Amino acid sequence: MFKRCLVAENRKLHASPIWIVFFVLPVISAIYGTYNYLQNLGILTDQWYSLWTQHTLFYALFFFPVLVGVYAAYLWRLEHMGHNWNLIMAAPVRPLCLFLAKYVIVLKLVLLTQMLVFALYFFCGKAFAHLPGLPPLETFLYLLRGLVGGQCVIALQLILSMLIRSFAVPVFIGLAGGVVGMLTASKGIGLAFPYALMQVGMNSNKSEDILAGSYGGFILASLVWLLLFVGLAQLLLTRRDVRS
């Protein structure tokens, strides 16, 4: 059942307009980050690390939650049309399988987005900032950590898009969540807020490693939030009835 759901969800990506968003938003984020870096060379003196802080400042705060919001809203769009919810509730497939299939597809898109972000970071560092050598290995770790923390955002945005028929409202909530996440992370309580976990994992706007010596808490918080949202999705889907 799960495999069939996964194949069906993956087909939605074929010739999908979300690929435009997939490419455009990271490019805009890279442009902002690179420009900000070049305008502050007197302050940002750590070369690759400093460029990373500027790229992730815009990406993790604004663009990542918006991208995930768009991905999630698009995958739920078909179910919100007409009486498709009735078909889902009557289909011989566990509703949670549908949710998890969408989760895997968005996770795949986020993984591809992370790869694109790094490619743009490397390209801008060489082509515009003229930085020597290669990016530090820590940036690969930051990307992986961002993926781990970002899973909570994926699950939460899928729940919001499942409950809210509007395409734009969940995306706006994701943007607001990113801003609040920045505030909570700046106060040292980022692990307590799901949107902040991705920013903390990416080491957003920081040259020193935020998670040095605290990986256990980060992984535990990410896992707890993820399980909480998946459990909530299961509860909502089992209680959701057909629409007349």
Secondary structure, DSSP 8 states (H G I E B T S, - for coil): -HHHHHHHHHHTTTT-THHHHHHHHHHHHHHHHHHHHHTTTTT--STHHHHHHHHHHHIIIIIHHHHHHHHHHHHHHTTTSTTHHHHHHHSSS-HHHHHHHHHHHHHHHHHHHHHHHHHHHHHHHHHTS---S---THHHHHHHHHHHHHHHHHHHHHHHHHH---SHHHHHHHHHHHHHHHHHHHTT-GGGSHHHHHHHHTTTT-SS-TTTT-HHHHHHHHHHHHHHHHHHHHHHHHH-----
